Amino acid sequence: MSDMTDQGLVRCGWAQGRPGPDFELYRDYHDHEWGRPVRGGAALFERMSLEAFQSGLSWLIILRKRENFRRAFSGFDIEKVAGYTDADVQRLLADEGIVRNRAKIEATIANARAAADLGSPQDLSELLWSFAPPPRPRFASLAEIPSASVESKAMARELKRRGFRFVGPTTAYALMQATGMVDDHIRDCWVPAPAG
């Protein structure tokens, strides 16, 4: 299902809605971020963290709290988050601006440490992008889009082996979609396919 906006643009069905702040958050995320290639290690760490926090929740909740997450997690600076202590866990559990889930908070810190162990933020980018499949034609509808793939299962296994947490095959696939490793905009969507 797709949605014609007041600008006459066809968008993926999940980005539809009635005019208002929530619709604008979804629309802007869809139009300017989702599916666009992201290669910076810190940016990928942020996306990985937010996808993990989203698990079991609406993505809209995460979008509404995104700036709070950035503030609370030191701009998702890998080295800074890797150095967080129990005091930081308590600070984050008390922060009403984010999702206060101990397991997800602790996983984000553990993931920063695992990312730091790779050597550099660029190494995280290289690791994640090594699982990107070759480009394929866009699907005609949202119903055809999988929730996981061979590549996301392999990514999840490798991340787990390296000490990452809360990044199973479905979360890994959502990360791949969000960061342009796969192009899951529908065929009629106005957003251009990534070059190359």
Salt bridges, closest charged atoms under 4 A:
ASP22 OD2 - ARG64 NH2 2.60
ASP28 OD1 - ARG27 NE 3.08
ASP31 OD2 - ARG11 NH2 2.47
ASP31 OD1 - HIS30 ND1 2.81
GLU33 OE1 - ARG47 NH2 2.94
GLU33 OE2 - ARG66 NH1 2.83
GLU46 OE2 - ARG66 NE 3.16
GLU46 OE2 - ARG70 NE 2.95
GLU67 OE2 - ARG70 NH1 2.53
ASP88 OD1 - ARG91 NH2 3.31
ASP95 OD2 - ARG71 NH1 3.14
GLU106 OE2 - ARG102 NH1 3.38
GLU158 OE2 - ARG161 NH2 2.72
GLU158 OE2 - ARG162 NE 2.68
ASP183 OD2 - ARG138 NE 2.72
ASP184 OD1 - ARG136 NH2 2.49
